[in-house]
Amino acid sequence: MNAHELEVGTVLPQLDVEITTTTVVGGAIASRDYTPFHHDKAAAEKLGLPDVCLNILTTNGLVCRYVTEWTGADAGITNVRNQLGGPCFPGDTLTLCGSVVSVDAQTAELEVIGSTARGKHVTSVVTVVLGAGRV
């Protein structure tokens, strides 16, 4: 994908990710996040949560996966800014949607929103270098 193929307002296709306990726990452990409520249901329940929940690094990984599946291999992410909303638990479907908010000769800035049935889980702004401009 090249920047000249895009325009502001281009909508990315929706991606639905089924969140499992393995997704939550595996993401936490892989990112070396041993905070108990990301891998221990009893610890999560002590905090008033119904189950373990995604950590920010797993959420970030899912946002980046969403973007790179759309851009293809000839693009690189140079910046991600995430703002967390409500938690995401096993059994949730994390629905990722996005759009192009700015574009120039080599880069595009994308807004990505990840939601569950309870509302927004994450709002992200992702900057990508496209095509021949990749560093």
Contacts in CASP RR format, 6 or more apart in sequence:
PFRMAT RR
TARGET T0000
AUTHOR 0000-0000-0000
METHOD contacts of the structure
MODEL  1
MNAHELEVGTVLPQLDVEITTTTVVGGAIASRDYTPFHHDKAAAEKLGLP
DVCLNILTTNGLVCRYVTEWTGADAGITNVRNQLGGPCFPGDTLTLCGSV
VSVDAQTAELEVIGSTARGKHVTSVVTVVLGAGRV
1 70 0 8 1.000
1 71 0 8 1.000
1 72 0 8 1.000
1 74 0 8 1.000
1 75 0 8 1.000
1 130 0 8 1.000
1 131 0 8 1.000
2 130 0 8 1.000
2 131 0 8 1.000
2 132 0 8 1.000
3 103 0 8 1.000
3 104 0 8 1.000
3 105 0 8 1.000
3 106 0 8 1.000
3 107 0 8 1.000
3 108 0 8 1.000
3 130 0 8 1.000
3 131 0 8 1.000
4 105 0 8 1.000
6 100 0 8 1.000
6 103 0 8 1.000
6 108 0 8 1.000
6 130 0 8 1.000
7 100 0 8 1.000
7 103 0 8 1.000
8 100 0 8 1.000
8 101 0 8 1.000
8 102 0 8 1.000
8 103 0 8 1.000
9 99 0 8 1.000
9 100 0 8 1.000
9 101 0 8 1.000
10 99 0 8 1.000
10 100 0 8 1.000
11 97 0 8 1.000
11 98 0 8 1.000
11 99 0 8 1.000
12 66 0 8 1.000
12 67 0 8 1.000
12 70 0 8 1.000
12 97 0 8 1.000
12 98 0 8 1.000
12 99 0 8 1.000
12 100 0 8 1.000
12 110 0 8 1.000
12 112 0 8 1.000
13 70 0 8 1.000
14 95 0 8 1.000
14 96 0 8 1.000
14 97 0 8 1.000
15 66 0 8 1.000
15 69 0 8 1.000
15 95 0 8 1.000
15 96 0 8 1.000
16 93 0 8 1.000
16 94 0 8 1.000
16 95 0 8 1.000
16 96 0 8 1.000
17 23 0 8 1.000
17 62 0 8 1.000
17 93 0 8 1.000
17 94 0 8 1.000
17 95 0 8 1.000
17 96 0 8 1.000
18 91 0 8 1.000
18 93 0 8 1.000
19 54 0 8 1.000
19 88 0 8 1.000
19 89 0 8 1.000
19 90 0 8 1.000
19 91 0 8 1.000
19 92 0 8 1.000
19 93 0 8 1.000
19 94 0 8 1.000
20 90 0 8 1.000
20 91 0 8 1.000
21 51 0 8 1.000
21 52 0 8 1.000
21 90 0 8 1.000
23 54 0 8 1.000
23 58 0 8 1.000
23 90 0 8 1.000
24 38 0 8 1.000
24 39 0 8 1.000
24 52 0 8 1.000
24 53 0 8 1.000
24 54 0 8 1.000
24 55 0 8 1.000
24 58 0 8 1.000
24 89 0 8 1.000
24 90 0 8 1.000
25 38 0 8 1.000
25 39 0 8 1.000
25 52 0 8 1.000
26 39 0 8 1.000
26 58 0 8 1.000
27 33 0 8 1.000
27 54 0 8 1.000
27 55 0 8 1.000
27 57 0 8 1.000
27 58 0 8 1.000
28 34 0 8 1.000
28 35 0 8 1.000
28 38 0 8 1.000
28 39 0 8 1.000
28 52 0 8 1.000
28 55 0 8 1.000
28 57 0 8 1.000
28 58 0 8 1.000
29 39 0 8 1.000
30 58 0 8 1.000
31 55 0 8 1.000
31 57 0 8 1.000
31 58 0 8 1.000
33 55 0 8 1.000
33 57 0 8 1.000
35 55 0 8 1.000
36 43 0 8 1.000
36 44 0 8 1.000
37 43 0 8 1.000
37 44 0 8 1.000
37 47 0 8 1.000
37 49 0 8 1.000
37 52 0 8 1.000
37 53 0 8 1.000
38 52 0 8 1.000
38 53 0 8 1.000
38 54 0 8 1.000
38 55 0 8 1.000
39 52 0 8 1.000
40 52 0 8 1.000
41 51 0 8 1.000
41 52 0 8 1.000
44 50 0 8 1.000
44 51 0 8 1.000
44 52 0 8 1.000
44 53 0 8 1.000
45 51 0 8 1.000
49 87 0 8 1.000
49 89 0 8 1.000
50 89 0 8 1.000
51 89 0 8 1.000
51 90 0 8 1.000
52 89 0 8 1.000
52 90 0 8 1.000
53 87 0 8 1.000
53 88 0 8 1.000
53 89 0 8 1.000
54 87 0 8 1.000
54 88 0 8 1.000
54 89 0 8 1.000
54 94 0 8 1.000
54 121 0 8 1.000
56 82 0 8 1.000
56 84 0 8 1.000
59 82 0 8 1.000
59 84 0 8 1.000
59 88 0 8 1.000
59 121 0 8 1.000
59 122 0 8 1.000
60 80 0 8 1.000
60 82 0 8 1.000
60 124 0 8 1.000
62 94 0 8 1.000
62 96 0 8 1.000
63 80 0 8 1.000
63 82 0 8 1.000
63 96 0 8 1.000
63 112 0 8 1.000
63 114 0 8 1.000
63 122 0 8 1.000
63 124 0 8 1.000
63 126 0 8 1.000
64 77 0 8 1.000
64 80 0 8 1.000
64 126 0 8 1.000
66 96 0 8 1.000
66 98 0 8 1.000
66 112 0 8 1.000
67 77 0 8 1.000
67 110 0 8 1.000
67 112 0 8 1.000
67 126 0 8 1.000
67 128 0 8 1.000
68 75 0 8 1.000
68 76 0 8 1.000
68 77 0 8 1.000
71 128 0 8 1.000
71 130 0 8 1.000
74 130 0 8 1.000
74 131 0 8 1.000
74 134 0 8 1.000
75 128 0 8 1.000
75 129 0 8 1.000
75 130 0 8 1.000
75 131 0 8 1.000
75 134 0 8 1.000
76 128 0 8 1.000
76 129 0 8 1.000
76 130 0 8 1.000
76 134 0 8 1.000
76 135 0 8 1.000
77 126 0 8 1.000
77 127 0 8 1.000
77 128 0 8 1.000
78 107 0 8 1.000
78 127 0 8 1.000
78 128 0 8 1.000
78 129 0 8 1.000
78 135 0 8 1.000
79 125 0 8 1.000
79 126 0 8 1.000
79 127 0 8 1.000
80 124 0 8 1.000
80 125 0 8 1.000
80 126 0 8 1.000
80 127 0 8 1.000
81 124 0 8 1.000
81 125 0 8 1.000
81 126 0 8 1.000
82 122 0 8 1.000
82 123 0 8 1.000
82 124 0 8 1.000
83 122 0 8 1.000
83 123 0 8 1.000
83 124 0 8 1.000
84 121 0 8 1.000
84 122 0 8 1.000
85 119 0 8 1.000
85 120 0 8 1.000
85 121 0 8 1.000
85 122 0 8 1.000
85 123 0 8 1.000
86 116 0 8 1.000
86 118 0 8 1.000
86 119 0 8 1.000
86 120 0 8 1.000
86 121 0 8 1.000
87 121 0 8 1.000
88 94 0 8 1.000
88 116 0 8 1.000
88 121 0 8 1.000
89 116 0 8 1.000
92 116 0 8 1.000
92 117 0 8 1.000
92 118 0 8 1.000
93 116 0 8 1.000
93 117 0 8 1.000
94 114 0 8 1.000
94 115 0 8 1.000
94 116 0 8 1.000
94 121 0 8 1.000
95 114 0 8 1.000
95 115 0 8 1.000
95 116 0 8 1.000
96 112 0 8 1.000
96 113 0 8 1.000
96 114 0 8 1.000
97 112 0 8 1.000
97 113 0 8 1.000
97 114 0 8 1.000
97 115 0 8 1.000
98 110 0 8 1.000
98 111 0 8 1.000
98 112 0 8 1.000
98 113 0 8 1.000
99 110 0 8 1.000
99 111 0 8 1.000
100 108 0 8 1.000
100 109 0 8 1.000
100 110 0 8 1.000
101 109 0 8 1.000
101 110 0 8 1.000
101 111 0 8 1.000
101 125 0 8 1.000
102 108 0 8 1.000
102 109 0 8 1.000
103 109 0 8 1.000
106 129 0 8 1.000
106 130 0 8 1.000
106 131 0 8 1.000
106 132 0 8 1.000
106 133 0 8 1.000
107 127 0 8 1.000
107 128 0 8 1.000
107 129 0 8 1.000
107 130 0 8 1.000
108 127 0 8 1.000
108 128 0 8 1.000
108 130 0 8 1.000
109 125 0 8 1.000
109 126 0 8 1.000
109 127 0 8 1.000
109 128 0 8 1.000
110 125 0 8 1.000
110 126 0 8 1.000
110 127 0 8 1.000
110 128 0 8 1.000
111 123 0 8 1.000
111 124 0 8 1.000
111 125 0 8 1.000
111 126 0 8 1.000
112 122 0 8 1.000
112 123 0 8 1.000
112 124 0 8 1.000
112 125 0 8 1.000
112 126 0 8 1.000
113 120 0 8 1.000
113 122 0 8 1.000
113 123 0 8 1.000
113 124 0 8 1.000
114 120 0 8 1.000
114 121 0 8 1.000
114 122 0 8 1.000
114 123 0 8 1.000
114 124 0 8 1.000
115 121 0 8 1.000
129 135 0 8 1.000
END
